[in-house]
Amino acid sequence: TIRDECPIGDVILSVKNLNVFDKENFHVLKDISFDVHEGEIVGIAGVAGNGQDELIRVITGLSSVNYIFGNILLNASDITFLSNRFRRETGLSYIPEDRTEVGSALKASVAENILIGYLDNSQIVRNGIISETQLTIFCQKLVAKYQVKTSDIHEAAANLSGGNLQKLIISREMNHSSKLLIAEQPTRGVDIGGIEFIHKNILEQRPQRNGVLLVSTELSEILALSDRIVVFYEGKIIGECNKEEDLAVNATKAKAMSNMRSSTKDNTVVLKAPKKMALEVCLEYINEDELVEITPRNIRLRKRMLHTETRKKLDARREYR
């Protein structure tokens, strides 16, 4: 996949100090902050289950969490607590990870699935009445443009293959030309030809001055598409890089961290470090507020659990010990 140079523009999405607690009051997102700019693809990397799903649900408004603290700004509008519809109108398109349960209505036709999200299109819907002629023309153009293989636009979406169902969802979402596209596992279960096609369409968002937030557990996909990578681990951002030459190094480090780290019942982080790894290198794989045990060196480091603001004050006074 060829990624051409593209100038970075204004901020489209800004997540500021986001903290989220689920229904069991578990702290699933911890002080998350990052931006997505015009003409930029930001990749969210990390092993599945480290807060990526919760982040996307909160941004799209599909979350059922207990408490949300912080702010989510889309095109300078605070959408943190606004409806899903308002988020769409403000400039958000979403390709969900689950294409059958979230991204489509399988019993509905191909045309009806495309119509979702276009009910305010005056050429298709006038005075609350759908123009079958205009809908047919509109759907046939999208099906052809995004190479969705279907015998008829009126057949049930359930009859499509997984790859073609994904293309159907992508055609619906990308045709909005929203300023922000969230693509969550966009090529999962898709064949090689389909992957190349989807990657091409995602990259085409950049010269159109749109931003993309890409979530994928495929490291090769993150590296191929991203201008910048944000690494998630246990609900935290543990690393970020925006220089192309650093992408592979940082992504490899994130993968190594996921393989090396594990947690015990008392929330001690166990780092299974190679014998030849220097202690200073080991410490790069942990956060300052974590209780850590490094093996096989049998070095146990205990650090006080300090509130974020307290840590900042101590750091400012240079009283860290």
ROMAR-399847 format. One record per residue (C-alpha): x, y, z; residue in three letters. Coordinates in steps of 0.05 Angstrom, whole numbers, plus 5000, padded with zeros to 4 digits. Each point is the difference from the previous one (the first is absolute). Last residue first. Example, Ala and Ser with C-alpha at 12.3 -4.5 7.8 and 13.67 -1.06 7.14 Angstrom:
<pt <5273 4979 5143> 'ser'>
<pt <4973 4931 5013> 'ala'>
This chain:
<pt <5251 5196 5901> 'arg'>
<pt <4959 5054 4965> 'tyr'>
<pt <5007 5066 5035> 'glu'>
<pt <5017 5040 4938> 'arg'>
<pt <4949 5053 5020> 'arg'>
<pt <4966 4996 4931> 'ala'>
<pt <5004 4924 5004> 'asp'>
<pt <4966 5000 5068> 'leu'>
<pt <4945 5045 4973> 'lys'>
<pt <4990 4956 4939> 'lys'>
<pt <4998 4937 5042> 'arg'>
<pt <4948 5030 5045> 'thr'>
<pt <4958 5019 4940> 'glu'>
<pt <5002 4929 4973> 'thr'>
<pt <4984 4968 5067> 'his'>
<pt <5058 4961 5029> 'leu'>
<pt <5007 4925 5008> 'met'>
<pt <5067 4996 5034> 'arg'>
<pt <5053 4961 4963> 'lys'>
<pt <5023 4931 5017> 'arg'>
<pt <5056 4969 4960> 'leu'>
<pt <5015 4927 5008> 'arg'>
<pt <5062 4973 4965> 'ile'>
<pt <4998 4925 4994> 'asn'>
<pt <5042 5004 4937> 'arg'>
<pt <4955 4947 4967> 'pro'>
<pt <4955 5040 5005> 'thr'>
<pt <4981 5073 5013> 'ile'>
<pt <4948 5015 5052> 'glu'>
<pt <4964 5066 4994> 'val'>
<pt <4950 5042 5037> 'leu'>
<pt <4979 5053 4950> 'glu'>
<pt <4996 5075 5006> 'asp'>
<pt <5061 5015 4956> 'glu'>
<pt <4977 4957 4942> 'asn'>
<pt <5037 4937 4977> 'ile'>
<pt <5034 4977 4937> 'tyr'>
<pt <5055 5053 5001> 'glu'>
<pt <5020 4972 5068> 'leu'>
<pt <5025 4937 4968> 'cys'>
<pt <5048 5040 4956> 'val'>
<pt <5031 5032 5062> 'glu'>
<pt <5006 4931 5032> 'leu'>
<pt <5040 4975 4942> 'ala'>
<pt <4973 4942 4959> 'met'>
<pt <5048 4941 4998> 'lys'>
<pt <4956 4955 5042> 'lys'>
<pt <4938 5012 4957> 'pro'>
<pt <4944 5036 5038> 'ala'>
<pt <4937 4969 5026> 'lys'>
<pt <4969 5063 5029> 'leu'>
<pt <4950 4986 5055> 'val'>
<pt <4953 5058 5015> 'val'>
<pt <4975 4996 5072> 'thr'>
<pt <4925 5012 5002> 'asn'>
<pt <4991 4957 5063> 'asp'>
<pt <4969 4944 4958> 'lys'>
<pt <5062 4998 4954> 'thr'>
<pt <5009 5035 4934> 'ser'>
<pt <5038 4981 4936> 'ser'>
<pt <5051 5035 4956> 'arg'>
<pt <5050 4970 4952> 'met'>
<pt <4955 4984 4940> 'asn'>
<pt <4962 5066 5003> 'ser'>
<pt <5065 5038 5009> 'met'>
<pt <5031 4965 4940> 'ala'>
<pt <4941 5019 4957> 'lys'>
<pt <5006 5072 5023> 'ala'>
<pt <5075 4999 4986> 'lys'>
<pt <4987 4974 4930> 'thr'>
<pt <4951 5057 4989> 'ala'>
<pt <5050 5050 5026> 'asn'>
<pt <5057 4975 4955> 'val'>
<pt <4955 4992 4938> 'ala'>
<pt <4971 5070 5008> 'leu'>
<pt <5066 5036 5015> 'asp'>
<pt <5021 5012 4927> 'glu'>
<pt <4932 5030 4986> 'glu'>
<pt <5005 5051 5055> 'lys'>
<pt <4935 5008 5038> 'asn'>
<pt <5009 4956 5061> 'cys'>
<pt <4958 4988 5062> 'glu'>
<pt <5008 4955 5061> 'gly'>
<pt <4967 4974 5062> 'ile'>
<pt <4930 5027 4989> 'ile'>
<pt <4960 4967 5055> 'lys'>
<pt <4941 4953 5004> 'gly'>
<pt <5042 4939 5016> 'glu'>
<pt <5048 5013 4943> 'tyr'>
<pt <4987 5046 4941> 'phe'>
<pt <5051 5024 4949> 'val'>
<pt <4986 5063 4959> 'val'>
<pt <5029 4998 4930> 'ile'>
<pt <5009 5057 4951> 'arg'>
<pt <4998 5005 4924> 'asp'>
<pt <4966 4932 4999> 'ser'>
<pt <4983 4957 4940> 'leu'>
<pt <5054 4947 4990> 'ala'>
<pt <5024 4998 5071> 'leu'>
<pt <4931 4990 5030> 'ile'>
<pt <4983 4947 4948> 'glu'>
<pt <5065 4962 5013> 'ser'>
<pt <4986 5001 5075> 'leu'>
<pt <4932 4968 4991> 'glu'>
<pt <4961 5013 5065> 'thr'>
<pt <4967 5058 4966> 'ser'>
<pt <4967 5066 5018> 'val'>
<pt <5006 5057 4950> 'leu'>
<pt <4979 5071 5015> 'leu'>
<pt <4997 5035 4933> 'val'>
<pt <5001 5074 4984> 'gly'>
<pt <4972 5034 4938> 'asn'>
<pt <5038 5050 4957> 'arg'>
<pt <4979 4965 4935> 'gln'>
<pt <5074 4984 4990> 'pro'>
<pt <4997 4957 5063> 'arg'>
<pt <4934 4964 4989> 'gln'>
<pt <5029 4964 4939> 'glu'>
<pt <5043 4959 5048> 'leu'>
<pt <4937 4966 5027> 'ile'>
<pt <4976 4984 4929> 'asn'>
<pt <5066 4968 4981> 'lys'>
<pt <5002 4959 5064> 'his'>
<pt <4930 4974 4986> 'ile'>
<pt <5019 4979 4929> 'phe'>
<pt <5065 4967 5023> 'glu'>
<pt <4962 4962 5054> 'ile'>
<pt <4946 4977 4951> 'gly'>
<pt <5052 4970 4954> 'gly'>
<pt <5033 4964 5058> 'ile'>
<pt <4935 4970 5027> 'asp'>
<pt <4959 5033 5055> 'val'>
<pt <4988 4969 5069> 'gly'>
<pt <5024 5061 5037> 'arg'>
<pt <5016 5056 4951> 'thr'>
<pt <4969 5061 5034> 'pro'>
<pt <5020 4980 5072> 'gln'>
<pt <4967 5065 5025> 'glu'>
<pt <5001 5057 4949> 'ala'>
<pt <4979 5067 5029> 'ile'>
<pt <4992 5052 4945> 'leu'>
<pt <5002 5073 5019> 'leu'>
<pt <4986 5059 4953> 'lys'>
<pt <4941 4962 4971> 'ser'>
<pt <5001 4985 4925> 'ser'>
<pt <4932 4967 5008> 'his'>
<pt <5021 4951 4945> 'asn'>
<pt <5050 4970 5048> 'met'>
<pt <4946 4972 5047> 'glu'>
<pt <4953 4969 4949> 'arg'>
<pt <5055 4972 4956> 'ser'>
<pt <5037 4973 5060> 'ile'>
<pt <4938 4963 5025> 'ile'>
<pt <4989 4969 4931> 'leu'>
<pt <5074 4983 4995> 'lys'>
<pt <4995 4962 5066> 'gln'>
<pt <4939 4962 4975> 'leu'>
<pt <5040 4984 4937> 'asn'>
<pt <5057 4971 5042> 'gly'>
<pt <4954 4959 5045> 'gly'>
<pt <4963 4971 4940> 'ser'>
<pt <4932 5030 4984> 'leu'>
<pt <4936 4961 5009> 'asn'>
<pt <4987 5030 5069> 'ala'>
<pt <4994 5069 4966> 'ala'>
<pt <4933 4977 4972> 'ala'>
<pt <4990 5010 4926> 'glu'>
<pt <4972 5066 4975> 'his'>
<pt <5066 5026 4974> 'ile'>
<pt <5002 4940 4954> 'asp'>
<pt <5050 4944 4984> 'ser'>
<pt <5051 5030 5048> 'thr'>
<pt <5075 5011 4995> 'lys'>
<pt <5018 5066 5033> 'val'>
<pt <5054 5032 4957> 'gln'>
<pt <5003 5066 5039> 'tyr'>
<pt <4983 5044 4940> 'lys'>
<pt <4950 4950 4970> 'ala'>
<pt <4961 4989 5065> 'val'>
<pt <5001 5075 5014> 'leu'>
<pt <4973 5018 4931> 'lys'>
<pt <4947 4946 5003> 'gln'>
<pt <4978 5025 5068> 'cys'>
<pt <4989 5072 4977> 'phe'>
<pt <4962 4980 4937> 'ile'>
<pt <4956 4952 5039> 'thr'>
<pt <4986 5052 5054> 'leu'>
<pt <4983 5053 4948> 'gln'>
<pt <4949 4953 4967> 'thr'>
<pt <4972 4974 5065> 'glu'>
<pt <4987 5072 5024> 'ser'>
<pt <4990 4993 5075> 'ile'>
<pt <4944 5042 5029> 'ile'>
<pt <5009 5041 5064> 'gly'>
<pt <4988 5066 4964> 'asn'>
<pt <5055 4982 4950> 'arg'>
<pt <5050 4944 5012> 'val'>
<pt <5051 4981 4947> 'ile'>
<pt <5019 5068 4972> 'gln'>
<pt <4988 5034 5067> 'ser'>
<pt <5051 4956 5035> 'asn'>
<pt <4977 5001 5073> 'asp'>
<pt <4986 4925 4999> 'leu'>
<pt <5072 4988 4977> 'tyr'>
<pt <5027 4968 5063> 'gly'>
<pt <4969 4932 4987> 'ile'>
<pt <4982 5002 4926> 'leu'>
<pt <5061 4956 4985> 'ile'>
<pt <4971 4945 5043> 'asn'>
<pt <4932 5008 4967> 'glu'>
<pt <5032 4993 4931> 'ala'>
<pt <5036 4936 5020> 'val'>
<pt <4934 4973 5027> 'ser'>
<pt <4981 4992 5073> 'ala'>
<pt <5005 4934 5036> 'lys'>
<pt <5075 5010 5013> 'leu'>
<pt <4993 5069 5031> 'ala'>
<pt <5071 5028 4997> 'ser'>
<pt <5059 5028 5038> 'gly'>
<pt <4983 4981 5072> 'val'>
<pt <4981 4927 5002> 'glu'>
<pt <5025 4975 4933> 'thr'>
<pt <5059 5047 4987> 'arg'>
<pt <5030 4994 5070> 'asp'>
<pt <5063 5042 4998> 'glu'>
<pt <4962 5062 4982> 'pro'>
<pt <5013 5047 4941> 'ile'>
<pt <4979 5068 5027> 'tyr'>
<pt <4988 5068 4968> 'ser'>
<pt <5003 5064 5041> 'leu'>
<pt <4988 5071 4976> 'gly'>
<pt <4957 5041 5047> 'thr'>
<pt <4937 4968 4971> 'glu'>
<pt <5026 4931 5020> 'arg'>
<pt <5016 5025 5070> 'arg'>
<pt <4931 5031 5005> 'phe'>
<pt <4968 4933 4982> 'arg'>
<pt <5040 4963 5053> 'asn'>
<pt <4974 5048 5052> 'ser'>
<pt <5043 5048 5041> 'leu'>
<pt <5037 4987 5064> 'phe'>
<pt <5072 5007 4978> 'thr'>
<pt <4983 5036 4935> 'ile'>
<pt <5036 5066 5014> 'asp'>
<pt <5002 5036 4933> 'ser'>
<pt <5068 5023 4973> 'ala'>
<pt <4994 4955 4938> 'asn'>
<pt <4990 4941 5048> 'leu'>
<pt <5021 5013 5072> 'leu'>
<pt <4999 4945 5052> 'ile'>
<pt <5008 5024 5072> 'asn'>
<pt <5019 4971 5068> 'gly'>
<pt <4962 4957 5049> 'phe'>
<pt <4952 4944 4981> 'ile'>
<pt <4964 4958 5052> 'tyr'>
<pt <4957 4937 4995> 'asn'>
<pt <5014 4974 4930> 'val'>
<pt <4947 4981 4949> 'ser'>
<pt <5039 5025 4940> 'ser'>
<pt <4973 5008 4929> 'leu'>
<pt <5015 5075 4999> 'gly'>
<pt <5052 4994 4944> 'thr'>
<pt <5057 5027 5043> 'ile'>
<pt <4980 4959 5062> 'val'>
<pt <4992 4936 4960> 'arg'>
<pt <5067 5011 4966> 'ile'>
<pt <5037 5009 5065> 'leu'>
<pt <4966 4940 5033> 'glu'>
<pt <5021 4955 4942> 'asp'>
<pt <5073 5024 5003> 'gln'>
<pt <5005 4990 5076> 'gly'>
<pt <5052 4945 5004> 'asn'>
<pt <4957 4942 4977> 'gly'>
<pt <5034 4988 4933> 'ala'>
<pt <5076 5005 5001> 'val'>
<pt <5024 5070 4983> 'gly'>
<pt <5000 5052 4946> 'ala'>
<pt <4953 5059 4987> 'ile'>
<pt <5020 5030 4933> 'gly'>
<pt <4993 5073 4984> 'val'>
<pt <4989 5015 4926> 'ile'>
<pt <5011 5074 4983> 'glu'>
<pt <4975 5046 4945> 'gly'>
<pt <4963 5044 5050> 'glu'>
<pt <5023 4987 5070> 'his'>
<pt <4986 4947 5053> 'val'>
<pt <5016 5019 5072> 'asp'>
<pt <5020 4962 5064> 'phe'>
<pt <4984 4997 5074> 'ser'>
<pt <4980 4940 5043> 'ile'>
<pt <5002 5008 5076> 'asp'>
<pt <4984 4928 5016> 'lys'>
<pt <4948 4961 4961> 'leu'>
<pt <4970 4936 5030> 'val'>
<pt <4997 5021 5074> 'his'>
<pt <4954 4946 5026> 'phe'>
<pt <4937 5029 5031> 'asn'>
<pt <4962 4934 4987> 'glu'>
<pt <4958 5038 4948> 'lys'>
<pt <5063 5025 4966> 'asp'>
<pt <5043 5059 5021> 'phe'>
<pt <5030 5048 4948> 'val'>
<pt <5054 5053 5006> 'asn'>
<pt <5015 5046 4941> 'leu'>
<pt <5052 5054 5013> 'asn'>
<pt <4986 5034 4933> 'lys'>
<pt <4980 4965 4935> 'val'>
<pt <5005 5047 4941> 'ser'>
<pt <4972 4981 4932> 'leu'>
<pt <5005 5045 4938> 'ile'>
<pt <5063 5039 5016> 'val'>
<pt <5023 5045 4943> 'asp'>
<pt <5044 4978 4942> 'gly'>
<pt <5055 4949 4987> 'ile'>
<pt <5032 5002 4931> 'pro'>
<pt <4997 4935 4961> 'cys'>
<pt <5059 4957 4976> 'glu'>
<pt <4978 4938 4962> 'asp'>
<pt <4987 4933 5034> 'arg'>
<pt <5011 4942 4952> 'ile'>
<pt <4970 4933 5022> 'thr'>
